[in-house]
Amino acid sequence: LQACRGTEFDEGSTMCADNDVETDSESISRQTIPVEADFLYCYSTVPGYYSWRNVATGSWFVQAFCKVLKESANSNLELMQLLTRVNRKVAYDYVSFSSDTRFSGKKQIPCIVSMLTKEFHFPSPR
């Protein structure tokens, strides 16, 4: 689906030189990037839904994120691959338990919004 989400126009932002990016001196688009470029938003849940946490161990999202980072420390996976694993872990490995049946058996899925323009890899631990 291609649809507008507002009425603002993106004027761009001046970009510093980057050896990884091909340059074309005649192209103004190579000298600026969108002002919202290179942002990554990691929400623990999708809009309108509850974000769960365990009173002893903390939020499902943070638990899953830490576990994935620890399990993947030497894997050289790209950040979006790691976040996909976090999504899967939260979706499949967690379910709410409560004495109040209204709050028991509930699930959660994180929501990742990426405007990244490059891959991101964490440095390997030494």
N, C-alpha and C positions, 0 to 999 in steps of 0.2 A: 504494500500500500504506500503510495506516495501522496503525502498530504501536508499542507502548511500547518504549523503549530503556533503561529503568531504573525505579527505584522512587522517585526523588526528586520532590518537589513544588517548583515555582518560586514563591517568595513575592513576587517582584517587587522592584524597586528604585525609589526615589523619583526622579522625573523633574523636571528643571528646565524652566521655561516655555520654549516654543518658538513663535514667531509663525507658523510654517508648519503647526502642528498645531491642528485645531479643538478647542475645549475645551467640556466639558459639566460644569458644577460639581456636578451630581448623580451623575456617573458616577465611581466610584472607579477604574475601569480606565483612565481618562484621567490619573490622578495617578501611576500606576506603570507601569513597563515591565518585561518579563521581564529577569532578571539576565543572560541570555545575548544580549540584543538588541544590535544594532549591532556585531557582531563579524563579521569576514571572514577566513576561513582559506584561504590559497592554497598548496596542496601541489603539489610538482613532479610527483608521480605518484600513482596510486591505491594504496590499501592493499595491501600484499603484493607490490608490484612494484618493480623496480630503477629508480633515477633516474639518468639518464645525464649525463655531462659530457665535454667535450673538454678534454684537458690544456692546450691552448693558448688556447682561447677561453672556457672555462668551461661551466657547466651549460646544457643546452638550454632549460630553463624561464626562467632569467634572461636568456639571449640573446634569446629570443623576446619576453619581457616588455619589455626595453629597445627592441627593434626596433619593437614595436607602439606603445609610447609615443612614439617618435621619429616614426614614420609618421603618427600620429594627433594630433600636437601641436595642430593648429588645427581639429580636427574637432568638438569639443564633444561627443564620444561619452561616454556614461555608463560608469562603471567596469565594470559587468558585461558591457557590449558589448565593451569592450577585452579583458577576460579571456576572453571567448568567442573573440576573434581570436587570443589567445595560445594557447588550447587547439588551435585549428585549425592554427596555425603549427607547434607542437610535433608534432602528430599527422601532418601531411602533409609537412613540410619536413625532418624529421630522421630519420635511420636510423643505427644503430651500424655501425661498420666495425672489424674486428679481425682479426689474423692467426690468432687462435683462433676457429674457426668456431662454437663454442658461444656466442660473444658478438657475432657479426656478424649484421646484418640485423634487429636488434631495434628495437622502437618504444616509444613512451611517450605517455601522455596525462595532463596535469595534472588535479587534482581541486580544484574550487572549492566551498567550503562557505560559504554566505552566510546570515547572520542580520540583514542590513541592513534597516532600516525606512524608508530614504529612498534616493533616487538620489544618486549621488556623481559630481560633475564636477570635473575638475582645472581650475584657473583658466587662461585663455588666456595664452600667453607674450606679453610686450610687445615 
